[in-house]
Amino acid sequence: MIKPSSWSSREESLILLNAYLDDELDAASALDVERRLAADPALRAERDRIAELRSTLVSHLSAQRASDDFKRRIAGIADPSRDVVVALPSRQSRSYDWRQMAAAAVVAAAITAGGMYGVLRQNSGANEIAAIVADHQRALLAAQPFDIASSDRHTVKPWFDSKIAISPQVVDLAGAGFPLAGGRVEIVDGKPVPVLVYQRRAHVISVVAVPRAGQMTSTAPALQTTKDGYSVIRWFGRDFEYFAVSDVPEPELREFVSRWREATPGS
């Protein structure tokens, strides 16, 4: 059994929360998690996100039993010593060469896999945005939305390098009304990623930089969506996929992203 001996870090909390949702905790430990859920809005938001993700996977990946006829056909393909007999709608019987059936099975599998990949890729993008918005919400609920507080990009960038060995461009946009406030580290797809924190009056803008090596699409237009009342703008740089998240008015967030991209050509 996993026992929550310490809740000193966000990462430990998330690991124990997943263990709780998987019924891997003993009764006393599960009760402790429930108490902390009741007292921690950010942890509740993460629980709800995980529940939503599981529900999405179940709805799109529901298991289907193969019919007896389909099983017989597969068995016939596996046995090249005999032809496969397929029942036709006209109730006539026709003998097919096993190689033809094998080729047909491969094509059908490819089509099915392609369709499933499309569903998973679409859901993956939506779930990633949901997770990034949830991280932004948790940061707003914390005592401060950053792990390092600094308006100096020459301080924030080396801090990322020392913590996770990766660092995006850090842009000074104070002159445009978007001063740098600091940075933090979040977990996206199970990996630590840098998050730059900017301010716009009383609002916070999180810029999540997810490493995407080899995606040279920095000139592609940015894509905008909304999630739980927050605006999200996504764009690609040379080595990162960027997500800007905030509750500032949409025109101001678009202005922020535009100025960021102007200041970092090709990145």
N, C-alpha and C positions, 0 to 999 in steps of 0.2 A: 504494500500500500504506500502511496505517496502522501507524506505529511507536510503541510505547509509550515516549515519552521521559520521562514522569513518572507516578508513581503516588502523587502527593502528596495526592490527595483521593479520597473514596469515589466521587464522581460520575465522575471520570476512569476509575477502576478498572472501574466498571460499563459504561461506554461501550466500553472496550477488551475487556472480557470478551465483550460482545455481538459485537464485531467478530471475535473469536476463534471464537466459536460459528458465525458466518456464513462462516467460511473467508476472511476479508478481510485476514488478516495474512500477512506473508512468513514464511519458515521460521524465521529467527532470532527474530523478534518472537513467533511462536507458541511457540517453545521457552521464551522468557522468561516468557510467561503461564503455561505449564505448571509452571515452577519456582515461580512465585508461588502458583499453586493448591495445590501440594504443601505450601507453608509457611503458607498462610492458610486456616484452617477457615471463616471467614466468607465468603471468596470462593468456596470450594467449595460452601457452602450456597446461595449465589446461583446458581452454575452449575447445581446440581441443581434449583432452583426453576424456572429458565428452561427446562430440559429437560423438566420435568414439564408446564409450561404448553404447550410445543410439542406434546408427546405428546397432551395433552387436545384441542388444536385439531385435530390430524390425525385423531383418533378420531371426533370429532363433525362434522367438516367434510370428510369424504372425498368426493372428486369422483365423480360418477356420470354416465355418458355417456347422452345422450338417444337414444332409439330412433329408427330411421328413420321409423316411423309418426308419432311425435311431431313430428319435423322437418317431415314433409309437412303436418301439421295447422297448424303455425305458419306455414309458407309460404303455406298457403291463407288464413289470417287476414290476412296481409300483402297479399294480392291480392283486393280486394273485387269485382273484375270477374267472379268466378266463385264458385259455391257450393263448399263443402267436403264431400267425400264421406267418411263415416266407416264403417269396417267394423264391423258389429254381430256379436254372438256367433252369431246365427242364419244368418249368411252372407248376409243381405239387405243391400241398399244403400239408404241414405236420404240425401237432400240436406238440408243445414242452412244456414240463413241465416248469413252470415259475422258479422253483428252478434251473434248468439246465441253463436257460438263465441268471439268476442272477449270477451264478457261472462263466459263460463265460464272462459276463460283468466285473466281478471283475478281472479275469485273464487278459483280454484285457487292463483294466485300469492300472494294475500293470506293464504290458509290456511297455505301452506308457509312464508311469511315470518313469520307469527305463531308457528308452531311453532319455527322456527329462532331467533327472537328469545328465546323462552322458554328454550331450551337455552343460548344465549349469555349471557343475563342470569344464569341460575343458575350457569353456569361462571364468569362474571365475578365474582360475589360470592365464590365459593369461592376463586378465584385471588387476589382482593384480600386476603382473610383470610390465605391462605398467605403472601403477600408481606409483610403486616404482622407476622406471627409471625416470618418470616425476618429482618426488620429488627430485631425485639426480640432475637432470638438473636445477631445480629451485634453489637448494642450490648453485650450481656453479655460477649461475647468481647473487646471493646475494653478499653483501659486504664481507661476510665470510660464509663458509659452515657449521658453527656450532653455537649453542646458547651459549655454554660454551667452552672457549678455555683453554685447559689444556693437558699436556702430562702426568699428574699424574693420574693413574687409581683410586687412593684413593680419588681423588677429583671428577672425573666424575661419578663414580658409586653412591656415596651419592647424587649427584645432581639429577640424575634420580629418586632416591627414594623420594626425596623431591618434585619433580615436578609431577610425575605420579604414584608413589608408586610401580613401577615395574622397575627392572634393570637386564640386562643380565650380564654374566661374562665380565669383561673388561680386556683385555689381553695386556701386554706390549711386543710389537714386535719390539722395536727400534733396538735391537741387530741384527735382521734379515733384517733390512732396511725398516721397515714399522712402523715409529713412530706414536704414538697416538697424534692426534691434538685436540680432543675435542668430543663433543656430541651435539645432537639436538633432538628435538621431532617432529615427523611427524604424519600425520593422515592416517591410513590404515583401510579400511572397517569401516570408521566412528569412529575409536578409536585411541587415542594417543599411539604411540609406540616409544621406544627408538631407536636412530640411533647413532652408534659410527662412528667417522670420523678418518680415518688414512691417512697418506701421503706416497707417493712413488715418490721421487724426486718432480717434479712439478705437479704430478697427485694426485687426491683425491679418496679415497676408502670409500664408505659408506657401513656400515654393519647394515642392518635393522633387528631388532629382534622382530618378531611378536609372541606374546604369543600363545602357542599351548599346553595347559595342557594335560598331559597323553600320549603324543606321544613319547614313549621310543624307538626311532629309531636312536640313536646317532651314531651307527656303520654303517648305510646305506651309500652308496656312494653318493657323491655330484652330483647334476645335473647342467649342464651348458647350457646356451642359450645366444642369443644376442637380443638386442632391440634398434633400432635407433642408431646403432653404438656403443653401450655400452655392455660390457660383464656382464652377471649376473650368479652367481653361488649360488645355493640353497642347503642347508643341514639342517638336523634336530638335535636339541639338546634335553636335558631332558625336558625343559619347553618352548623352543622357536623354531620357524622356522626361520632360518637365510637366509638373502639375501645379498651377497656382490656384489656391483655395482661399475664399474669403466671403464675408457677408457685406463687403462694400458694394455700392451700386455697380451694376454690370459695366456701364461705360467707364468707370474709374478702374475696374480690374482690367478691362481691355487696354486702357491707356498704360497701365503698369506693365502688362506683358509686351506691348508695343515698344515701350521705352527700354525694357530689358533686352529685347531682341536687337534693337538698334545699337545698344551698347556692347553686345556680344556677337558680332557677325561671325557666322560659321560655327558657333559653339552651342 
